């Protein structure tokens, strides 16, 4: 891809044009283009459709690409090899961390004997929708952002409407009204990945507007905008997140049937240790997670809470961080959490609270 852009530095290419030139799927090419953009090795110059052109760094990226070597043992790389393995599995075997849009680094985990990022990219290329489920803070959104640089996210809740997905009329600066497309239509038109975060909090009636785009039709009708028909471009893909323990979250049969692959996501406590988070805090988290799985507790700190623990410890000290760990536990579990933390640290620990006046 970089070689094509570098060789035609003054030209602009759409995802469809690049896909035809390379012989790969639109989803794979769009994903690779966004990866180049994130590295400043390409520039996005259009949105409908997305178009790309070279930057001053594209030539270096093109030179770094290894051309296919002739010979009987050579096999041409597949789309998933060029877009996924190159990004996550450099020589040496261990996948490298991937920088998310917010600048934080995501450390790939194992999924079906592949780095999870690569597995999701392969599923996208095959058009297989994925639902990730697990407690908040386990890394579902982080994984999806790392896998798909072209991601558009919808934060679902009980107030999400069809208009929030498809679009609605909005008053313009002249006092008139214009129809502004929503994230679903934008993702379909531009061939991008769409994340329904907390999808099971969205009303089933609202989600029904999405389903025609996910089946063989790959179309929706925008009734609010003259009944316009929107057809999904190559690369359009829907992925969802589900937090089973959140009040009001309901995984309906209609929703579950649209996601052929459903992946449980739990906290990686080994990663927490590798990130040099306080070893006692990690040990407490493991203990609480074991109690949670046994049905003895309803809560256990996830990776998000452990990362926050270390930040608090660095600023206020470990004593305050342990007190906060107790304080963030739900009321019904707080006494048990306090008991376990107290036993682990060897001194009484209660919820973080203000003391006497100084």
C-alpha positions, 0 to 999 in steps of 0.5 A: 500500500505504501509503495503505491502511494509513494509511487504516485505521490501527487495522486489520491486513492479511495479504499475501493481503488486500492483494494482493486489494485492490491487484490485484497478486501476493502476492510483489510485495505481500509484498516491498513490505510488507517494504520498508515495514517496513525503512523503519519505515513499516509494522509486521509484527504477525503471522507465520503469516500475516504481517500488517501495520499502520500506524506513525507514519511510514505517513502520510508514506509515503502522501502521498509516493506519486504517484496515477495521473494520468488521461488517454490516455497513462497506463498503470496501473503493473504490480506490478513497477513499483510494487515494483521501479522505485520502490525502485531507479530514482528520477528521474535514472535511476541506481539508488540503493544499497539498505540490506541487513539488516546495514546495508551498502549494495548498489549495483545492477548491470546485468542484462538492461538492468535494475538487477539487483535489479529483474530478480530481483523481476520473475523472482520475480513470474513464478515463475522460479527463479534460480541465481546462480553465481560465486566467493565474495565477488562479491556473490551473497548481497548482491544477493539480500538487497537484492532480497528484504527478506523473505528466509529463508536456508539456509546449505548444506553437506555436513551439511545434512539434510532436517530442517534444511530441513523441520523436526524434533522439539525438546525443549521446556522441559517435557521434552516434544517439539514439532515445529519447522518448518524454513525451507522450511516457514516460507517456504512458509507465509508466502509468503517468498523462500528462499535456498539459499546454497551449494546445490550443497554440499547432498546431492542426496537432501536437495534432493529434499525441496524439489523438489515445492515448486518445481514445479506442485504447490507442496506438500511432505509432512512425513513426520516430522510425521504426513505433513502436507501444506504448500502454498506461499502466494503469494509463496513463491520459491526462489533459490540460490547456487553457488560452482563452485570450492568443493571438493565443490560439484556442480551436478547435472542435477536441481538445474540443471533447477529453475532456469530462469535461471542468472546468472554473478556476477563482481566489479565492479572499477569499483564497487571503484574508485568506493568509493575502494579503493586504485587499485593494489590494484584494478589488481592485482585486475584483472590477477589476474582476467585471469590467472585467466580465462586459466587461469594462476591459480586465484585472484583477489581479489574485491570482498569481499577488496578491501573488506577490503584498504581496511579493513586499509590504513586501520588498519595501512597499505597496506604491511600490506594488500598483504602480507595480499593476498599472504598470503590467496592459496592456496599454489599461487598465492602466489608468482605473486601475490607477483610481480605485487604486487611489480611493481605496488608497486615493492618486494618484498612477501611474506605478512604475518607476525610479525617479531622480538620488540620 
